[in-house]
Amino acid sequence: MAKWRPNQKQWLVIWPAVLIGGLSLLAGMVLVGIAVLLIGAGLVWRFDSRGRRPENIVVKSATCKHCGQVGEPHWAKCPRCGAEDWKAH
């Protein structure tokens, strides 16, 4: 069985939820404390990335018209020959 480790977004929810919910429970505000902890648990579950398919990001590339070096269309100049014109794919 795999060990569960929270990601960065989950940690950003866990700490405030535990602190605010725990302090509310200690102060006698039981309903507020439980509500904060339940909302925090829901957000931690929502931010879980396991089982979710990765996004298909289209990577666009370009080639230099002079030397054929593969690069990215937003580069100002070709790193090999210094030309400034790219042929986008």
Residue pairs with C-beta under 8 A, 6 or more apart in sequence:
6 14
6 44
7 47
7 48
7 49
9 47
10 44
10 47
10 48
13 40
13 43
13 44
13 47
14 40
14 44
16 40
17 36
17 37
17 39
17 40
17 41
17 43
17 44
18 37
18 40
20 36
21 33
21 34
21 36
21 37
21 40
22 33
23 33
24 30
24 32
24 33
24 36
25 33
25 34
60 72
60 73
60 88
60 89
61 70
61 71
61 72
61 73
61 89
62 70
62 71
62 72
62 73
62 75
62 86
62 87
62 88
62 89
63 69
63 70
63 71
63 86
63 87
63 89
64 71
64 78
64 80
64 81
64 83
64 85
64 86
64 87
65 83
65 85
65 86
65 87
66 78
66 81
66 83
66 85
67 78
67 80
67 81
67 83
69 78
69 79
69 80
69 81
71 78
71 79
71 86
73 86
73 88
75 86
76 84
77 83
77 84
78 84
78 86
